[in-house]
Amino acid sequence: MSCFEKCFHIYVLIIGIGFFTNLAHADLFKTNLGISNWSGDTTLKGFKNEDTEKFRNHNKKQMLDYEKEHDIKLFSIVDDNTRYGKTAFFVQAPSKGCFNRYEHDCQRKMGEQQKRVEAHYSAFNGGEHWFTVSIKFDNWALNRNEMIITQFHSDVSQYQNMLSLKIDNEEGLFLEHQSANGFQFVEGGSEECAGGAADVLTEDKMYCPKLKDIYKVLPSSKFERNVWYDFVYHLNFDKNNPDHEFIKLWLNGELVVNNQGQGKTLWWPTMPGIEEWENKITFHFGIYGSKKDNAFHSAYFDEVHKSNSCENLKLERLGYNCKNLNNQTQIIKPTRHDAPDL
């Protein structure tokens, strides 16, 4: 290995370590990572670096402690396995031990244990948004218990996520639309409504999804490891007029979800006792789910971008174009519906 190559790999390692050190203003794409000027790289330029909209990682202190104890990097920057450009994110989620806030994920009140290695984009408001994310499953066990790899969540702690892309051995890849049919109200509250909201009293966890819409994205029989899957989301959030809300999702350029015109809720309404400013939207990517299967999961994430238009995503770099995507207009109904187990 040449001196240049050695220095380069040391530099990448330092960057990966430095990612977790700036707790106060952590942002995956800030110049303090030392990567933003690398020509041709797109991973680390993803979302705009605005004062109110930044990427952050969950539970940095707990993750750092775990990494030191177990000699592993849970969330790192790599240059040897990318979808496009010079870098990608590599995420690892063991089932051993705890690298999350204890009461929020590792030991919830109902006894549920979760593992979470996610980055989340700080809250944004409604309207039309386009997102891309490319995912390559590495050491990935398809288990009975589903794992979340992307989710759109409300900033309100006692609300569940609105929309999540999940994977398990029965369904394969599927999109779960939890906010599709609005809330059901649970008198006295229930931990099943928001088990991870450890700072919220159980009695305030009264808002549960009424009926979830499930869309099959890729059957488990066709699931492959070590190949890149490209996802493009087109979403419209409008809690003042839910009839205008919609979800569209393309997988590798093929429309797999389109509920436009079906009158389905996307953005949770602002309920009594909730401040309007709280009810914003966050986007998460990474690995999040149950520890019950005692399985190890790892995956690469690349090309994480957000825009208010398809054209600004510049999808040509991935081999797609907006005209072809928008010409796919067929309505795709849910594969099935799930009622929450309360």
Number of C-alpha atoms within 10 A of each C-alpha: 6 7 7 9 10 10 12 13 13 12 14 19 15 14 19 18 16 15 23 20 14 12 13 6 12 19 24 26 22 19 13 14 20 14 19 17 11 13 9 11 17 20 26 26 19 21 19 15 15 8 8 10 15 20 23 21 21 17 17 21 15 14 23 18 13 18 15 10 9 11 9 14 18 19 25 20 23 18 14 8 17 21 22 16 18 17 24 26 22 23 23 23 25 18 20 12 11 19 26 21 19 14 17 18 25 21 18 17 17 10 11 17 20 22 23 27 25 23 21 21 21 18 20 16 14 16 13 15 16 20 22 21 20 22 26 22 19 17 15 17 16 19 16 14 15 21 24 23 21 22 23 21 23 22 18 19 18 25 21 24 24 23 23 22 21 23 26 18 16 14 20 19 23 23 25 23 27 27 24 26 17 20 19 14 15 15 11 10 18 20 22 19 24 22 23 23 21 19 10 14 12 19 12 17 24 20 22 24 23 16 18 21 20 22 22 21 21 16 15 17 10 8 14 13 13 14 13 17 17 21 19 25 19 21 21 20 21 20 17 11 11 20 15 18 24 24 19 20 23 19 16 16 20 15 22 21 24 22 18 20 13 15 15 20 25 26 29 28 17 16 11 7 7 12 10 12 11 13 23 18 21 20 21 23 23 26 21 22 20 20 22 14 13 12 16 14 19 20 20 25 26 25 29 22 21 22 17 14 14 21 13 12 21 14 16 10 10 14 9 15 16 16 10 10 16 12 9 14 11 12 15 14 16 17 12 10 15 14 11 14 6 9
